[in-house]
Amino acid sequence: MTHRKLFMTLFFTFSFVIKSFSQTDVIEIDTITITASKVMPYNKAFTIKVALDADEVSQVHFIKKYKYFDLSNTIGHYITKGGGTYTPPEIPANYYYVRKIGEKNFLFLTFADNYMLEPSASYFIIFTQKKLGSSVLGFFDNYYISQTAATPVARATALTDATELLTEFEMSMRRIFGTLVFGYYPVNEFTANQPAFLASFNANLLTEYNAYSAASTSYTGVITANIATMAAAIPNLDSLTFKQLLVDSTINKDALTYLIGKEFSFNNAASDINTVAIQARIANILNGSVSLDCIFCNGVNVNSTLQSGYNKRITNIETTITLLNNIKRTLFLLQPKATATSNIVTSINNIILWINHLQTSKTGLKGLLKIRKAIETKIIDNIYAGFRFNYASMASGNSFLNFETRNKVLLTPDFGIVTSAFTKNGKSLDYGIVPYLGFHINFMAVDKDLPFNSYKKNWKQYVSLMVSWSLVDMQQDLAYENFFEKSSMLTGFGFRLNNVIRITAGSQWLFKLGTDANNNKTRKLLGVPFVGLSFDLNVKQYLNGFVDLLSGIGKTKSPNPTSINNAQ
């Protein structure tokens, strides 16, 4: 029985989660235009999805766009409005996460609860990734050289280069976000804080940078030493007779099928091997700048210290090794058909030598990549926050309330009760408590599918205008006459307490009857103040005849038949 209860609990929990997720809109952000794929809803939770360069996000802010300004001018407006300071609203970390899908990382950010958007408004969404751009890494690399280079000239040159890269970083952040926001690290601050920066650098990064420098020098030496060996290792492929494959059936059928499928790529690879040898481009293959399947492609910058560059170079080497292994297998299969067996054996041995050198290069690159990752981790953990080398990205989108929706949500029929018994005129009315029907004109919509206390609201979502009529005849003897034929009119304001109930206050309107000095009958409009409670009409079905009960509550007087007859 216990297992059954557990199963049912898990089933309903899972069903609820699936249902909730399925009802949440997921809006993708175009990474080229940096805009949302569709309008962001204002009155319900939704999630945006945007591709990232990094695998972690440290903070997310959102800012309401001011008029038609860009982000920088919008921030400037809020700074001016705030007297020189402004802190953009930050969304807590439990509202977003990063997930890897395929080869890409995506940020999933949910707007809900206190972070609901306003209707007909535009927003900037800013997410700070835990990532270091090329200018920041170049700055750190040159700063290291400025402290460790062998000559004063080299140190001075490196410090100049570091400052220029810091300026580049500062300007790129300034172009997007304006000034004094999100804490980019300006050059003048670096100059003022250089002793503190150096102390932090030596304490947190010097060990990793020394290790990287030593590994990089060792890797360069291996590549240089192997180029001459690789030049002598080009396979001699002229002795292979591929045309025999189509007419000679003595070769194994499976091998024939394989070879015919690989013949084109084999010939291309064989040709490319000779081409890179003739053009002295073996180093480009060996260090992963290009791969053997695309020797004329734009090569990866081998001087770049970015992790992405190392990853691309390692991928190129792996692609080249795969192609060389295919050539090696083909040579083994074709060995019986070669006109000079000794040449094909030499070619196989040379290809094995190529593969071994490539494996050595790949191992060296992986070692460098590991140290670079350690350096970037140290920068982010120890210097990123303290010295504010933020890498921020921006998305933008609009919420919108169309005319049809506006008409549906801004007029809310309601039922309620009021009393005017606390006033002098109210005490003389026929009913102490008055039920009514009418409607509220809302200044801003409220989505009743969401808990009212679950999101941050605008004052317009609390206040409404009220127009109603009483459900009882307010005419009392000859003193008052109804505004309508059999009821008074009520106007006033409502203040919403939740998705159903409002507090109301205003006046109910009647005509006060009397006579003037000439004994002529008079009829004067009278407003009697009231307070009360209002219930949205869509919950009236739950009241079960409550209106009939209220019609008799608080009735203070019965009509006087004699007075009525006299009036007739």
N, C-alpha and C positions, 0 to 999 in steps of 0.2 A: 504493500500500500504506500509505503514511504517513497519507493522508487517511482510509483505512478504519479504521486503529487509533485515530485521533483521534475519529472518529465513534463507534466502539464504546466508547471511554473515556467520552465525554460521555454516551452513552446509559445506560451502567450507573451513572454518577454521578447522572444525573438520576433514574433509576429508584429509586436508593437514597434520594435526598432526598425524592421523592414518597412512598415507602413509609414512611420515618421520620416524615414530617409527618402522614401519614394515621393513624399509630398513636398520635399524641399527642393526648390529649383537650384540647379547647378549652372552657373553662368560662366562661360569661358572668357578669359581676357586674351585678346589678340596681342601677341608679343611684338608685332610689327607696328601696329597703330597704337598700341597700349590703351585700347578702349574695350569696353564690355561688348560681348556679342549681341546682347539685347538689353532692354531697359531693366534696371534693377527695381524690384518691387519695394514699396515703402511700407506696406501694411502686413507683411508676413516674413518669416525667416527665409533666408536664401543663402546659398554658398557660392563664392567665386572660386574659380580654378585658374591658376596661372603658372606657366612654366618658369622654372628657376635655373640659375647657373650654379647655385650652391645647394647643399643638402641640409641646410639649417637656416631658420629665420630667427633673429634675435628680438625684433619688435615690429609691431604694425601700428600705424597711425592712420586716421582718416580725417579729412578736412573738408568742410562744406565750401564749395567754390563761391567766391564773392563776385556777383554779377557775371561778366564775361571775362574776368581776369584769368591769366594763367596762374600756375601754382606759386611762382615767385611773388607776383603782385598780390595774390590772395593772402599769402603769409604776411607780406608787408602791411596789408590792410589790417589784419588781426593784431599785428605788433603795434601799429599806430593806435588802434582802438583800445588795446590793453595797456597803454602807457609805457611801451617799450619792451614789454615781456609778453610771451605767448607760448603756451605748451599745448601742442595739438592733442586731441583725444587719443589715448592709446588703448587698443583692444587687448584684454588679458590673453595669456598664452593658451588657456583652455578653449579658446574659440578658433584656434587654427592649428594645423599640423602640416608636415611635409611628407609626401609619399612618393616613392620611386615607382614609375610605371614604364616598363620597357627600359630604355636607356636614359630617360629624362626624369628629373625631379619636378614635382608639382606642389604648389602651395594651395591648400584648401582652407578658405577663410569663411566662417559663417557669421552673418549679420543677424542678430536676434536679441531678445531681451532689451537690455539698456542701449543697444546699438542699432535699433531700428532707424531707418532713414526717414527723412521728411519727404512728403509728396512734392512733386514738381521742383526738385532740387538736384544740383549736380555736385559730385564729390570727387576728391582726389584720395586715392588709397596708396599709402607709402609703406613699403615693407623693406626692412633692413636685413639684408642677407649676411650670413657669416661667411664672407668671401672677400678676398683681396684682389683688386684689379691689377693690371700690368704696371700702371704708374706707381702704385703703392709698393709692390714687390721690387720694382726697379729702384725706388727710393731706398728701401732697406738694403738692397744689394750694394748700391753705390755708397751708402753710409758705412757699411762694413769695410769696403775698400778704402774709404777716406780715413779709417782708423788703423788699417793694417797694411796698406801698400808700402812698398820698399822705399820709395822716394817721396820727398815733399811735393814735387810737381804732380806725381800720380795721386797723392792724397788730396791735394787742392782741386785737381780736375774732377775727381770722384765726388767731392763735396759740392762742387758747382753743379754737376749732373744730378746729384740727389736733390738739390734745391729746385732745379728746373722741373724735375718729375713731381715734386711736392706741389709746385705751382700748377702744374697740369692737373693734378688731382683736385686741388682747391677750386680751380676754375670750372672743372666739369661738374662739381657739386654745386657751385654757386649758380651755374646756368640753370640748373633744375630747381633748386630749392631756395634761391635767394641767399640772404646773409643771416648769420647768427641763429640758424635753425638746424637741428639735427647734428650739430657739432662736428662739421668737417674740420680738418686740422690745417689752419692757415699758416703760411710761411712765416709771418711775423711772430706767431706764437712758438713755432719751432725754434726760431732764432733766440727768443727770450728764454725758452725752456731747454736749450740744448744740453746744459750740464745734467739736468734731471733726466733728459732723454737718454743721454749717453750712459748714465748710471743704470737705468732700466734695461738698456740694450745689452750692456756687459753682463748684468745679472741674469738675464732671461734668454738671450739669443746668441751670445758669443760662442758658446760651446758648440751649438748646432751649426753655426756658420763656419767655424773652423773645420768641423767634420765634413761639411759640404764642399769647402774649398779643396780639401785633401782628396776627397772622392772624385771631384770633377777633374782635378789635375791627373789623377791616376787613370780615369776613363779616357781622357784625351790622349794620353800616352799609348794606351792599348790600341786605340783606333789608328793612330799614326803609324805604329809599328806594324800593323796588320795590312796596311794598304799595299805594300810591296808584295807580300805573300799572296794576297788576294789576286793581284794582277797576273801572277803566274798560275792561278788556279782556274782560269777560264776554260770551260769544257771545249774540246774539239768535237764538233758535231757534224763535220762534213762527210764522214764515212757512213752515215746512216741512210738506208734506202727505204723511205716510207712508202713508195709506190708499190713495193712488193706486198704490202699488207692487203691490198685489194684483190690480188690474184693468187697469193700463196696460201693454201689452206692447211699447211703443215703446222702452223702456229695454233696454239690452244684457242678454242672458240671464245672462252671468257676473256682471255687476254686480247683477242682481236676486237671484241666489243668495246673493251676499255680503251684500247689504243685509238680506235677510230673516233671515239668520243673526245679524247684528249689531244688529238693531233693538232688542232688549230691552236689551242692554248700552249701546247708544247713548242710549236714553231715560233709563236710570238715570244714566249719566255726565252727560248734559245737565242733568238735574234736580239732581244733586249740585253741579255747577258753580254753579248759581244759588243753591243753599242755602248754600254756604260764603261766597258774596258777601254774601248777606243777613245772615248771622250773623257777618260780619267774621272769618271763620276762614281767610282766604286765606294768612295767614302760616303757619298749621299745614301747609298743603299745600306751600307754597314751601320751608319749612325741613325738610320730610320727617318732621315729627312724625306725620302720618297720610298715607295715600295716597287718591287720588280714589275708589278702589273700596271704601273703608271709612272714610267721613268721621266716623262716630260711634264708631269703635273707640277703645280706650284709646291715647292717643298716646305716642310715644317721648319720654322726658324729654330735652328739648333742652339742659338744663343739665348733664347727665351727661357726664363726660369719658372714659367707658369706650369702648374700641374697638368693642365689640359695639353700643353705641348709635349710633355713627357709621355702622356698616355697615347697621343697620336703617333709618336715615334715608335713606341713599343708595338702598337697595332700594325704599323707599316712593316716592322721587322717580322712579326708573326705571319703577315700575309706573304712576305717574300719567302720565309721558311716553308710555308705550305706549297708554294709554287715550285720551289727547288725539290721538295720531297716528291712532288708529282713527276718532275723531270727524272729524278733518280729512279723511281719505279718504272717509268717508261723505258729508260735505258736498260734496266735489268731485263725487261720483257723483250726488248729488241736485240739484245746481245747476240742471239743466234743468227740474226739476219744482217749483222754488221759486216762490212767488207774487210774491216780491220779490227779484230777483237781487242787488240792491245790499246787502241785509241779509245774505245768505249770504256774499257776498264779505267783508263786514266781520267776520262770524263767523270765517271762515277766517283772516283776518289777525290777529284777536285771539288765536286758538288758537296761531298761530305765535309770537306775542309771549309767551304763557304758556310755551310750550316753551322759548323762548330764555332766559327768566328762570329756569326750572327747571334748565336746563343750567348757567347761571351759578352757581346755588345748589349744584348737585351738584359742580361744579369746586371751589367754596370748601370744601365738606365734605371732599372728597378731600384737599385741601391740609391741612386741620386733622387729618384722620386720619393722614396721613403724619407730621406732627410729633408727634402723640400716640404713634404707634408708635415713633418715635425716642426719645421721653421714656421710654417703658416699657422699651425695650431698654437705655437708659442706666441706668435704675434697677436692672434685673436684673443687668446686667454689672458695675456699679460699686458699688452699694449693697445690692443684694439679699442677697449672700453675707456681706458685711462687717457689715451691720446686721441681717441675719436677718429680712427681711420674707417669710417663707416662706408659701406657699399650699399646704397639705397636705390630701390627701383620704384617706379610709380605706375599706377593704373588709374583710369578715370571712368566714370559712368554716371548715368542719370537715373533718378526715380521720376515717375510721371503719373499723374492722376488725370485720366481722360474725362471728357464731358459726361459720357454715359455713367461711369463710375461715380462721378461727383454727384449726379442727380440721385443715384441710388443710395448713397451713404450719407448725404448731407441733410436729408429730410427724414426724421425718425418719428413715426407715430408713437404716441405714448398714452398711458392711462395713469391717473394719480389721484391724490387727495390733498386738499388744502384746508386751512382754517383761517378765519379772520376774527376769531373770538377774542383776540387780545387787543382789538381796537374798539373804540366807542361805537362806530357804525356797525362793526361786525357783530357786536353783542345783540344788536336789534334785528339781525337777519333771521330768517326762518330756520336755517340750518347752521349748526356750529361747525360741522365737518362736511365739506363739499367734494364729492367725487367728480371727475371730469374726464373728457377725452380731448385729444388734440395732437399736436406735433411739435417737435423741437427742430430748430434750424441749427445744425452743428457748424462750428467754424472750421473743424477739421475732422476727418473720418476716424473712426475707431473700429478696428477689426475684432469682432466679438468671438472669433475662433481662437484668439490668443488671450491668455490670462491678462487682465487689465494691469496688474501690478508687476508684469514680467518685462516691461520695457520702458525706457525713458520717454516721457511724453512732453509735447508742447502744451503751453497753457490753453491753446485753442481746442485741444482735445478734452478739456475739462468743461469749458463754458459753452452755453448754447442759449439761443433765444427761444421763447416759448409762446405759442398761440394755441388757446384751447377754449372749450365751452363746457359749462357745468352740465351734469347729468340729472340735476334736480331743478325744479321750478323755484327760482329765488324771489318771486313776487310775494311780498309780505303786506297783507292788508292793503291799504291805499298809500303806504309810505314809499314803496319802491315798485319799479317796473323793470322787467327783464330787458337786457340789451338785445337778445334775440327774442323770438316769439315765446319760448318756454325755458330759456336758460340765459345765464350771464356769460359774458366773455372774459377770459383770463389771459393776461399777457405778463411776461416777466422774463426772468433769467433762470437757467438751470446750471447746477454745478454737479458734474458726474462724480459719483463715488466708486462705481465699478462698471462692468459692462451692462448692467441692468438698471441700477438705481441712481437717481439724481435728487439732490435737495433743490427745491424751487422757491422762488420769492418773486412777488410782483403785486399786481392789482387785479381784482375782479371788477368788471365794469357793469354798473346798473344805472338806471335813471331814478333820481329822487323826485318824488312828486310833491307838490305843494300848491300854495296860492299866493298871489302877490297882493299889494295894498288895495287893488281894485277888486279883489276876490276872484281874479282870473286864475285858472289852473296853470301851473308851471311844471316844466319837465327839464331837469338839470342832470347832465352826465356826472356820475360820481364814481371815483375810483376807491375801492376799499382794499387796503394792503392785506396780503396773505403770505403765509409760509406753508410749505408742504413737501410731499414726497412724490416723485415721478417714477413710473416703471415703464420701460420700453414695451411697446404693445405686443411684441412677439413673445412675451412671457405671460400675457393675459390669459392664455389657455390654461395656465396652472392655477389661476385664482378661483376657478369653480364657483361662479356666482357671487364673488366677493362684492361686486358692484351693487347687487340687490341688498346685501347686508348693510353696506355703507350708506345706502340711500336713507335709512332710518336712524342712523347714528347721529346723536347730537342735535336732533330736532328739538327746538326750544319752545315752539308755539304751534298751535293748530289754527288753521284759517278761521276767521270769525264770520259765520254764515250771515249774521245780521248786517255786517259792514258790506259784505259782497252784494246782498240784496239791495241795500241802499244805493250802492254804486250803480247797480243796474237801473 
